[in-house]
Amino acid sequence: MNELIDSGDPRAKVVGRRRAPAPGSASIAAASQLNKLSASLRQRPFRVKHGVYRFTTHEDAEEWMMNLQVK
């Protein structure tokens, strides 16, 4: 554990306990889906040059971003 807790220092205090989720629980399934999504997004990064892009309207900016994602 932590040195502070093991030393018996009165400033150290443990509140509650952390438990591992049950096998096959919904949180494990959700974490698995999130990992798959992040892996798929990493495979194809956006190819945008660094800098400031100025658009006259939000619609122009959204159209530019959608065209960039489709390429």
ZARO-373181 format. One line per field, with one value per atom (N, C-alpha, C): atom name; chain; residue in three letters; x, y, z. Coordinates in pm, whole numbers, plus 32768, in hexadecimal, padded with zeros to 4 digits. Layout:
<nodes>
atomo: (CA | ...) $
cadena: (A | ...) $
residuo: (Ala | ...) $
u: (X | ...) $
v: (Y | ...) $
w: (Z | ...) $
</nodes>
This chain:
<nodes>
atomo: (N | CA | C | N | CA | C | N | CA | C | N | CA | C | N | CA | C | N | CA | C | N | CA | C | N | CA | C | N | CA | C | N | CA | C | N | CA | C | N | CA | C | N | CA | C | N | CA | C | N | CA | C | N | CA | C | N | CA | C | N | CA | C | N | CA | C | N | CA | C | N | CA | C | N | CA | C | N | CA | C | N | CA | C | N | CA | C | N | CA | C | N | CA | C | N | CA | C | N | CA | C | N | CA | C | N | CA | C | N | CA | C | N | CA | C | N | CA | C | N | CA | C | N | CA | C | N | CA | C | N | CA | C | N | CA | C | N | CA | C | N | CA | C | N | CA | C | N | CA | C | N | CA | C | N | CA | C | N | CA | C | N | CA | C | N | CA | C | N | CA | C | N | CA | C | N | CA | C | N | CA | C | N | CA | C | N | CA | C | N | CA | C | N | CA | C | N | CA | C | N | CA | C | N | CA | C | N | CA | C | N | CA | C | N | CA | C | N | CA | C | N | CA | C | N | CA | C | N | CA | C | N | CA | C | N | CA | C | N | CA | C | N | CA | C | N | CA | C) $
cadena: (A | A | A | A | A | A | A | A | A | A | A | A | A | A | A | A | A | A | A | A | A | A | A | A | A | A | A | A | A | A | A | A | A | A | A | A | A | A | A | A | A | A | A | A | A | A | A | A | A | A | A | A | A | A | A | A | A | A | A | A | A | A | A | A | A | A | A | A | A | A | A | A | A | A | A | A | A | A | A | A | A | A | A | A | A | A | A | A | A | A | A | A | A | A | A | A | A | A | A | A | A | A | A | A | A | A | A | A | A | A | A | A | A | A | A | A | A | A | A | A | A | A | A | A | A | A | A | A | A | A | A | A | A | A | A | A | A | A | A | A | A | A | A | A | A | A | A | A | A | A | A | A | A | A | A | A | A | A | A | A | A | A | A | A | A | A | A | A | A | A | A | A | A | A | A | A | A | A | A | A | A | A | A | A | A | A | A | A | A | A | A | A | A | A | A | A | A | A | A | A | A | A | A | A | A | A | A | A | A | A | A | A | A) $
residuo: (Met | Met | Met | Asn | Asn | Asn | Glu | Glu | Glu | Leu | Leu | Leu | Ile | Ile | Ile | Asp | Asp | Asp | Ser | Ser | Ser | Gly | Gly | Gly | Asp | Asp | Asp | Pro | Pro | Pro | Arg | Arg | Arg | Ala | Ala | Ala | Lys | Lys | Lys | Val | Val | Val | Val | Val | Val | Gly | Gly | Gly | Arg | Arg | Arg | Arg | Arg | Arg | Arg | Arg | Arg | Ala | Ala | Ala | Pro | Pro | Pro | Ala | Ala | Ala | Pro | Pro | Pro | Gly | Gly | Gly | Ser | Ser | Ser | Ala | Ala | Ala | Ser | Ser | Ser | Ile | Ile | Ile | Ala | Ala | Ala | Ala | Ala | Ala | Ala | Ala | Ala | Ser | Ser | Ser | Gln | Gln | Gln | Leu | Leu | Leu | Asn | Asn | Asn | Lys | Lys | Lys | Leu | Leu | Leu | Ser | Ser | Ser | Ala | Ala | Ala | Ser | Ser | Ser | Leu | Leu | Leu | Arg | Arg | Arg | Gln | Gln | Gln | Arg | Arg | Arg | Pro | Pro | Pro | Phe | Phe | Phe | Arg | Arg | Arg | Val | Val | Val | Lys | Lys | Lys | His | His | His | Gly | Gly | Gly | Val | Val | Val | Tyr | Tyr | Tyr | Arg | Arg | Arg | Phe | Phe | Phe | Thr | Thr | Thr | Thr | Thr | Thr | His | His | His | Glu | Glu | Glu | Asp | Asp | Asp | Ala | Ala | Ala | Glu | Glu | Glu | Glu | Glu | Glu | Trp | Trp | Trp | Met | Met | Met | Met | Met | Met | Asn | Asn | Asn | Leu | Leu | Leu | Gln | Gln | Gln | Val | Val | Val | Lys | Lys | Lys) $
u: (8053 | 8000 | 8057 | 8021 | 8064 | 80BC | 8131 | 818C | 814A | 8100 | 80C0 | 805C | 8012 | 7FAF | 7FF4 | 805C | 80A4 | 80EE | 8116 | 8163 | 810C | 8089 | 8030 | 801A | 803D | 802C | 7F97 | 7F70 | 7EE1 | 7EA5 | 7EF8 | 7EC2 | 7E8C | 7EBB | 7E91 | 7E0D | 7DB4 | 7D32 | 7CFE | 7CCE | 7C94 | 7BFD | 7BBA | 7B28 | 7AF2 | 7AA8 | 7A6D | 7AD0 | 7AA0 | 7AF4 | 7ACF | 7B33 | 7B1E | 7B10 | 7AA7 | 7A90 | 7A95 | 7ACC | 7AD0 | 7A44 | 7A20 | 799B | 798F | 7916 | 78FC | 7917 | 794B | 7963 | 78E2 | 78E9 | 7874 | 7814 | 783C | 77E2 | 77D9 | 7778 | 7760 | 77D5 | 7818 | 7887 | 78FC | 7914 | 7981 | 795E | 78E1 | 78B6 | 78C1 | 789B | 78A4 | 7935 | 798D | 7A1B | 7A56 | 7A2B | 7A5A | 7A30 | 79B4 | 7984 | 79D1 | 79EE | 7A39 | 7AC6 | 7B06 | 7B8C | 7B8C | 7B26 | 7B1D | 7B09 | 7AB6 | 7A9E | 7B1C | 7B64 | 7BDD | 7C48 | 7C50 | 7CB0 | 7C8D | 7C0D | 7BE5 | 7BFB | 7BEA | 7C00 | 7C94 | 7CEA | 7D79 | 7DB1 | 7D72 | 7DA7 | 7DA5 | 7D49 | 7D3C | 7D33 | 7DA5 | 7DA1 | 7D7D | 7D4A | 7D2C | 7DAF | 7DB2 | 7E2B | 7E14 | 7E20 | 7E0A | 7E8B | 7EB4 | 7F2B | 7F0E | 7F76 | 7F66 | 7F50 | 7F08 | 7EF0 | 7E64 | 7E42 | 7DBE | 7D6C | 7CF6 | 7C9D | 7C27 | 7C0A | 7B9D | 7B2F | 7AB4 | 7A41 | 79DC | 798E | 792C | 78B4 | 788F | 781D | 7840 | 77EF | 7801 | 77E5 | 7788 | 7766 | 77DD | 7827 | 78A0 | 7907 | 7918 | 7978 | 794E | 78CD | 789D | 78AC | 788F | 789D | 792F | 798B | 7A1A | 7A46 | 7A17 | 7A3C | 7A03 | 7987 | 794B | 7996 | 79BA | 7A07 | 7A8E | 7AC9 | 7B4A | 7B3C | 7AD0 | 7ABB | 7A9B | 7A59 | 7A31 | 7AAA | 7B0B | 7B81 | 7BCC) $
v: (7F89 | 8000 | 807C | 80E5 | 8165 | 816F | 81AD | 81BC | 8209 | 8271 | 82C4 | 8273 | 821D | 81CB | 8161 | 8121 | 80B8 | 80ED | 816C | 81A4 | 81BF | 81BC | 81D6 | 826B | 82BE | 834F | 836E | 83C0 | 83DE | 8430 | 846F | 84BD | 8462 | 83E6 | 8389 | 8347 | 8341 | 8307 | 82C3 | 824B | 8202 | 8206 | 8236 | 823E | 81E5 | 8180 | 8127 | 80C4 | 806E | 800A | 8006 | 7FEA | 7FE0 | 7F4E | 7F2B | 7EA0 | 7E93 | 7E24 | 7E08 | 7DE4 | 7E0D | 7DEA | 7D53 | 7D22 | 7C93 | 7C6D | 7BF5 | 7BCA | 7BCB | 7C03 | 7C09 | 7C79 | 7CD7 | 7D44 | 7DAA | 7E02 | 7E67 | 7EC8 | 7EE6 | 7F46 | 7F0D | 7E8B | 7E4D | 7E4E | 7E32 | 7E34 | 7EC1 | 7F25 | 7FB0 | 7FD9 | 7FAF | 7FCF | 7F8D | 7F14 | 7ECF | 7F19 | 7F47 | 7F94 | 8016 | 8058 | 80D5 | 80BE | 8051 | 8030 | 8016 | 7FCF | 7FB5 | 8036 | 8090 | 810F | 8163 | 816C | 81BD | 8183 | 80FF | 80C1 | 80DF | 80DC | 80F8 | 818B | 81E4 | 8272 | 8292 | 8248 | 8261 | 8239 | 81DD | 81AA | 8213 | 8270 | 82D2 | 835E | 839B | 8421 | 848A | 84F9 | 8568 | 85A3 | 85BF | 85FB | 8691 | 86DA | 876A | 87AE | 8810 | 885B | 88B1 | 88C6 | 8918 | 89A9 | 89F1 | 8A7D | 8AA6 | 8B1F | 8B55 | 8B58 | 8B20 | 8B1F | 8B78 | 8BD6 | 8C33 | 8C1A | 8C16 | 8C01 | 8C70 | 8C91 | 8CFC | 8CCD | 8C4D | 8C19 | 8B8F | 8B64 | 8ADF | 8A74 | 8A91 | 8A30 | 8A17 | 8A82 | 8A72 | 8A1B | 8A32 | 89E4 | 8951 | 8938 | 88AE | 8868 | 88B0 | 8876 | 8853 | 88AC | 8893 | 8818 | 880E | 879D | 871A | 871D | 86A3 | 8677 | 86D5 | 86B3 | 8677 | 86AA | 8677 | 85E9 | 85CC | 8547 | 84E0 | 850B | 84AF | 8484 | 84DB | 84BC | 8445) $
w: (8000 | 8000 | 8000 | 8031 | 8035 | 80B1 | 80A2 | 8115 | 8186 | 8165 | 81CB | 821C | 81DA | 821F | 8274 | 823A | 8282 | 82FC | 82FA | 8369 | 83E4 | 83D4 | 8444 | 845C | 83FC | 8407 | 8415 | 8478 | 848B | 8418 | 83C3 | 8353 | 82E5 | 82E2 | 8279 | 82A0 | 8242 | 825E | 81DF | 81EC | 817B | 818A | 8122 | 8125 | 80B6 | 80DC | 8079 | 8040 | 7FEB | 7FAA | 7F16 | 7EC6 | 7E38 | 7E12 | 7DCC | 7DA6 | 7D0F | 7CE2 | 7C52 | 7C23 | 7BA8 | 7B76 | 7B61 | 7B6B | 7B57 | 7AC6 | 7AAF | 7A24 | 79D3 | 795C | 7905 | 7926 | 797B | 79A0 | 792F | 7939 | 78D1 | 78C6 | 7934 | 792E | 78DF | 78EA | 789D | 7808 | 77E7 | 775A | 7721 | 776F | 7741 | 772F | 7788 | 777B | 7700 | 76E2 | 766B | 75EC | 75E8 | 7574 | 7566 | 75D5 | 75D1 | 759F | 75C8 | 7597 | 7502 | 74D0 | 7440 | 73F2 | 7427 | 73E4 | 73DF | 744E | 7451 | 73F4 | 73EA | 738F | 72FE | 72DD | 7253 | 722F | 728F | 7274 | 7266 | 72AA | 72A1 | 721A | 71D6 | 7158 | 70EA | 70EF | 7083 | 70BE | 70DC | 7117 | 70AE | 70DD | 7083 | 7051 | 6FD2 | 6F98 | 6F86 | 6FF3 | 6FF1 | 7019 | 6FCA | 6FED | 7067 | 70B6 | 712E | 7106 | 7156 | 713B | 7162 | 713E | 715E | 70DD | 70E2 | 706F | 708F | 7037 | 704E | 6FE7 | 7018 | 6FC2 | 6FDE | 6F77 | 6F88 | 6FDA | 6FCC | 7018 | 7052 | 70B0 | 70E8 | 707F | 7026 | 6FBE | 6F63 | 6F40 | 6EEE | 6F35 | 6FB5 | 7003 | 700A | 701F | 7025 | 6F9F | 6F31 | 6EAC | 6E91 | 6EB6 | 6EA4 | 6EF4 | 6F70 | 6FC5 | 6F8E | 6F5E | 6F26 | 6EA9 | 6E52 | 6DDB | 6E01 | 6E69 | 6E98 | 6ECC | 6F13 | 6F4C | 6EE0 | 6E75 | 6E0A | 6DB8 | 6DA8 | 6D55 | 6D85) $
</nodes>
